[in-house]
Amino acid sequence: MFIIPGLIKQKQYDWKDTNLALFGSDTERQVKKESAQTEPAWNKAGEKVGVQIWRIVKFKVTHWPKEEYGKFYDGDSYIILNTFKEDGGEELLFDVHFWIGKYSTADEYGTAAYKTVELDTLLDDKPIQHREVQGHESDLFKSYFNSITYLRGGADSGFRNVKPEEYKPRLLHFCGDRHKVVVTQIPRGKKLDSGDVYILDLGKMIYQWNGKGANKDEKLKAAQYLVELKGVRCGKAKSEVLEEEDVKEGDEFSSKLGIDKEEEEEDFSQSTIQQSQREEKKLFRVSDASGKMNMKLEKSGRVDRGDFDTNDVFIYDTSDNLFVWIGKQSTNDEKKNAMTYAHHYLMKSNHPLIPVTCLSEGKNNRAFDTALAA
């Protein structure tokens, strides 16, 4: 379930100006394990199986409350650590993700990337590292949560941090089936579709509107969200479920479906950048064997494990995902430049927002295995 509540109009971050180049740069690689051990936020990180989340606040790593797991503000950046064991195994294994909201600043983005490497160093380079972009997350990332909620603004602008009378109304649209009900915020002036469900969130009062043609899955998801929302409001909010045929002009629900200037101008779609059509898979080699670092196309079309060489770094573009594969015998320069080259490559591509996974030779990753098998 995906939700995008809104607060204020913001300028979307230009991903082609992002400093993902920090991820793998000399600056980043100077982070030492001793430094990581002095970071208070990393206390007990990865000590037991489960998901842990931190939010970047003014260059600092702060714990994200467990009751907020699955909720992400589009003006913020986060670090997510998943600690797990393989079936029958006892060793703790890790996936570490840095998640970037579409309005996150370059400073927050860079700090998240930098601190992700620091956490990786603390955990003895065992984690597989991932970059996640709002609205384009990997299946692995989505699997951690029963639902993902996109909240507009930054965490400090949430309901708990504003007075109830200052709360900005929002209209949420529930549409889908048992496989996935997608929830997005839409302008309050939009005409309601009889085939769907809507929630009008007024802060102290929350309405669920069931269209006469809505299916049970949409109604159920909306009802679940309504319960969760009231729980977050700590008993300060009341709710009412309305059937389409029972709503009359002039009541509070109808009168609050007006539109304000911010909503009139804002684009509430999950993805404001259209992805290109699926392209042919491509494999690039990053090598300094010639005496200088360069990246060249190695192969197009079907790629298998035999195409990867332990002496170099490879960037594998499937159009849906980008994998950075680091050979065991690759040089230090090749390793530290791998993600930088991946970043520059994506910025010139037609799909810069896809997930990026960085894994060393020998590490298992289901998405990578699937991409090779396809």
C-alpha positions in Angstrom: 0.0 0.0 0.0 1.5 3.3 -1.1 0.4 6.6 0.4 1.4 10.2 -0.4 -0.1 12.7 2.0 0.7 16.3 1.3 1.6 19.4 3.3 3.4 22.1 1.2 4.4 22.6 -2.3 8.1 21.9 -2.8 10.5 21.9 -5.7 11.4 18.4 -6.8 15.1 17.5 -6.5 17.0 17.3 -9.8 18.5 13.8 -9.7 20.9 14.7 -12.4 22.6 17.1 -9.9 22.7 14.6 -7.1 25.9 13.9 -5.3 25.7 10.1 -5.5 29.3 10.5 -6.7 30.2 10.7 -3.0 29.1 7.0 -2.8 32.4 5.4 -3.6 34.6 8.5 -3.7 37.9 9.1 -1.9 36.1 11.1 0.7 33.7 8.3 1.5 36.4 5.6 1.6 38.2 7.6 4.3 35.6 6.5 6.8 37.3 4.1 9.1 35.9 1.5 11.4 37.1 3.4 14.4 35.1 6.4 13.3 32.0 4.2 12.8 32.3 2.9 16.3 32.0 6.4 17.7 28.7 7.0 16.0 26.0 6.7 18.7 23.3 5.8 16.3 25.1 2.6 15.3 24.9 1.2 18.9 23.4 -2.3 18.6 23.1 -2.0 14.8 22.9 -5.4 13.3 23.2 -7.3 16.5 20.0 -9.3 16.0 17.6 -10.3 13.1 15.2 -7.6 12.0 14.9 -4.2 10.3 16.4 -1.0 11.8 15.8 2.5 10.4 17.5 5.8 10.8 16.6 9.2 9.5 19.2 11.9 8.4 18.6 15.2 10.4 21.0 18.1 9.7 23.9 15.7 8.8 23.2 13.5 11.8 21.9 9.9 12.0 18.8 9.7 14.2 16.8 6.6 15.2 13.4 6.4 13.5 10.6 5.3 15.9 9.5 1.7 15.3 5.9 2.7 15.2 6.8 4.8 12.2 8.5 2.0 10.2 7.2 1.9 6.7 6.5 5.7 6.7 8.8 7.9 4.8 8.7 11.7 4.3 9.6 12.8 0.8 11.7 15.6 2.0 14.0 13.3 4.0 16.6 10.6 3.6 16.8 7.4 5.5 19.1 4.4 6.1 17.5 1.0 6.5 19.4 -2.1 7.7 17.9 -5.6 7.4 19.7 -8.2 9.5 18.9 -11.8 8.6 20.1 -15.4 8.6 19.9 -17.8 5.7 17.8 -21.0 6.2 19.7 -23.3 8.4 22.5 -20.8 9.0 23.7 -19.1 12.1 25.8 -16.2 10.6 24.2 -12.8 10.6 23.9 -11.3 7.1 22.9 -7.8 6.1 21.3 -5.6 3.4 21.8 -1.9 4.0 19.7 0.6 1.9 19.8 4.4 1.7 16.4 5.7 0.7 16.0 9.1 -0.9 12.8 11.1 -0.9 12.1 13.0 -4.1 12.4 16.3 -2.3 15.4 15.3 -0.2 18.3 17.9 -0.3 21.7 17.1 -1.8 23.2 17.4 1.7 20.8 14.8 3.2 21.3 12.5 0.2 25.1 12.7 0.4 25.1 12.2 4.2 22.9 9.1 3.8 25.2 7.7 1.2 28.3 8.5 3.3 26.8 7.0 6.5 25.7 3.9 4.7 29.3 3.2 3.8 30.3 3.9 7.5 27.7 1.3 8.7 29.0 -1.2 6.1 32.5 -0.6 7.4 31.3 -1.2 11.0 29.8 -4.5 9.9 33.1 -5.7 8.4 31.9 -5.1 4.8 29.4 -7.9 5.0 26.3 -5.9 3.9 25.1 -5.7 0.3 24.5 -2.0 -0.3 21.5 -0.6 -2.1 20.3 2.8 -3.3 16.5 3.3 -3.2 14.6 6.2 -4.8 11.0 7.1 -3.8 8.5 5.5 -6.1 11.1 3.2 -7.7 12.1 1.0 -4.7 13.4 -2.5 -5.2 11.2 -5.6 -4.5 13.6 -6.5 -1.6 13.0 -3.1 0.0 9.2 -3.3 -0.3 9.3 -6.8 1.3 10.3 -5.3 4.6 7.0 -3.6 5.2 3.3 -4.5 5.2 2.7 -1.1 3.6 4.8 1.9 2.6 3.5 5.4 3.3 4.8 8.4 1.5 4.3 11.6 3.6 4.8 15.0 2.1 7.4 17.4 3.6 9.8 16.4 6.3 9.1 14.5 9.5 9.1 17.7 11.5 6.1 18.9 9.6 3.9 15.9 10.5 0.6 15.9 12.5 2.4 15.5 15.8 4.3 18.7 15.2 1.5 21.0 14.2 -1.5 22.3 16.1 -4.7 20.4 15.1 -6.3 23.7 13.9 -3.3 24.3 11.6 -3.5 20.8 10.0 -3.9 20.9 6.2 -6.8 18.7 4.9 -5.8 15.9 2.5 -7.7 13.5 0.2 -6.4 10.0 -0.2 -7.5 7.8 -3.1 -7.6 4.0 -2.7 -7.6 2.0 -5.9 -6.6 -1.6 -6.8 -7.4 -5.2 -5.9 -6.2 -8.0 -3.5 -2.7 -8.0 -5.1 -2.1 -4.3 -4.5 -4.2 -1.3 -3.4 -2.3 1.8 -4.3 -3.0 4.9 -2.2 -2.1 8.4 -3.4 -3.0 11.9 -2.4 -5.0 13.8 -4.9 -6.3 17.4 -5.1 -9.5 17.9 -3.0 -11.2 19.3 -6.1 -11.0 16.1 -8.1 -14.2 14.3 -8.9 -14.7 11.2 -6.8 -14.8 7.9 -8.8 -17.7 5.6 -7.8 -15.5 2.6 -8.3 -13.0 3.5 -5.6 -12.6 4.5 -2.0 -11.4 7.8 -0.5 -10.3 9.1 2.9 -10.7 12.8 3.7 -8.3 13.6 6.5 -9.2 16.8 8.3 -7.0 16.2 11.3 -9.5 15.9 14.1 -12.1 14.3 11.8 -11.5 11.6 9.3 -14.0 10.4 6.7 -13.9 7.2 4.7 -16.1 7.5 1.5 -17.0 4.2 -0.2 -18.0 4.5 -3.8 -20.9 2.3 -4.8 -18.8 0.3 -7.1 -15.7 -0.1 -4.9 -14.4 -3.6 -4.2 -13.9 -5.1 -0.8 -10.1 -4.9 -0.9 -10.2 -1.1 -1.4 -12.6 -0.8 1.5 -10.5 -3.0 3.7 -7.3 -1.2 3.0 -9.0 2.2 3.7 -10.5 0.9 6.9 -7.1 -0.4 8.1 -5.5 2.9 7.2 -8.2 4.7 9.1 -7.6 2.7 12.3 -3.8 3.3 12.0 -4.3 7.0 11.5 -6.6 7.3 14.5 -3.9 5.4 16.5 -1.3 7.9 15.5 -3.6 10.8 16.6 -3.7 9.2 20.1 -7.4 9.4 20.5 -7.6 13.1 19.2 -9.4 12.2 16.0 -12.9 10.9 15.3 -14.0 9.0 12.2 -17.1 8.2 10.1 -17.6 5.8 7.2 -19.8 7.2 4.4 -21.5 5.4 1.6 -21.7 7.3 -1.7 -25.5 7.3 -1.8 -25.7 8.7 1.7 -23.6 11.8 1.1 -25.4 15.1 0.7 -24.4 18.5 -0.6 -23.6 20.9 2.2 -22.4 18.4 4.8 -18.9 18.7 6.2 -17.5 16.0 3.9 -18.8 17.7 0.7 -17.9 21.3 1.8 -14.2 20.2 2.6 -13.7 18.9 -0.9 -12.7 22.4 -2.1 -9.3 23.0 -3.6 -6.5 25.4 -2.4 -3.8 27.0 -4.4 -1.1 24.7 -3.3 -3.0 21.6 -4.2 -4.1 23.2 -7.5 -0.5 23.6 -8.6 1.0 20.5 -7.1 1.6 17.2 -8.9 0.7 14.4 -6.6 1.7 11.5 -8.8 4.1 8.9 -7.3 6.5 9.3 -10.3 6.9 12.6 -12.0 9.5 11.2 -14.4 8.4 8.8 -17.0 10.5 5.7 -17.4 11.7 4.8 -20.9 10.5 1.6 -22.5 12.5 -1.5 -21.5 15.9 -1.5 -23.1 18.3 -4.3 -23.9 20.4 -5.5 -21.0 24.0 -4.1 -20.9 27.1 -5.1 -19.1 30.0 -2.7 -18.6 33.5 -3.3 -17.3 35.2 -0.8 -15.0 39.0 -1.4 -15.2 42.3 0.4 -14.7 44.3 -2.3 -16.5 45.3 0.1 -19.2 46.9 2.4 -16.7 43.9 4.7 -16.3 40.4 4.1 -15.1 37.8 3.5 -17.9 34.4 2.0 -18.3 33.5 0.2 -21.5 30.6 -1.8 -22.9 31.4 -5.5 -22.5 28.2 -7.1 -23.7 24.6 -6.4 -24.8 21.7 -8.8 -24.5 21.7 -11.9 -22.4 24.3 -11.9 -19.6 25.4 -14.9 -17.5 27.9 -15.5 -14.6 30.7 -16.4 -17.0 30.7 -12.9 -18.3 32.0 -11.5 -15.0 35.8 -11.4 -14.3 37.1 -11.6 -10.8 39.9 -9.1 -11.8 37.5 -6.2 -12.5 34.3 -4.4 -11.5 31.2 -4.7 -13.7 28.0 -2.6 -14.0 25.0 -4.5 -15.1 22.0 -2.5 -16.4 18.7 -4.4 -16.7 16.6 -1.3 -17.2 14.7 -2.1 -14.0 17.8 -2.4 -11.8 21.5 -1.5 -11.8 23.9 -3.9 -10.3 27.5 -3.0 -9.3 29.5 -6.3 -9.1 32.9 -6.1 -7.5 35.4 -8.9 -8.3 37.5 -10.2 -5.5 40.8 -9.4 -7.4 39.8 -5.9 -8.5 42.1 -3.1 -7.6 41.3 -0.6 -4.8 40.8 2.1 -7.4 38.4 0.0 -9.3 36.4 -0.7 -6.2 36.2 2.8 -5.0 35.2 4.2 -8.4 32.6 1.6 -9.1 29.5 3.4 -7.7 30.8 6.7 -9.0 30.8 5.3 -12.5 27.4 3.7 -12.0 26.1 7.1 -10.9 27.5 9.0 -13.9 26.2 6.3 -16.2 22.6 6.5 -14.8 22.5 10.2 -15.1 23.1 9.9 -18.8 20.5 7.1 -19.2 16.8 7.3 -19.7 16.1 5.6 -16.3 18.2 7.4 -13.6 15.8 6.5 -10.8 16.1 2.7 -10.8 17.4 0.9 -7.7 21.2 0.4 -7.4 22.6 -2.7 -5.7 26.4 -3.0 -5.0 27.6 -6.5 -4.2 30.9 -8.2 -4.0 31.8 -11.4 -5.8 30.5 -14.4 -3.9 27.6 -12.6 -2.2 24.1 -13.9 -2.8 21.4 -11.5 -4.0 18.1 -12.8 -5.3 17.4 -9.9 -7.6 20.8 -10.3 -9.2 20.3 -14.0 -9.6 16.9 -13.4 -11.2 18.3 -10.8 -13.6 20.9 -13.3 -14.8 18.3 -16.1 -15.3 15.9 -13.9 -17.2 
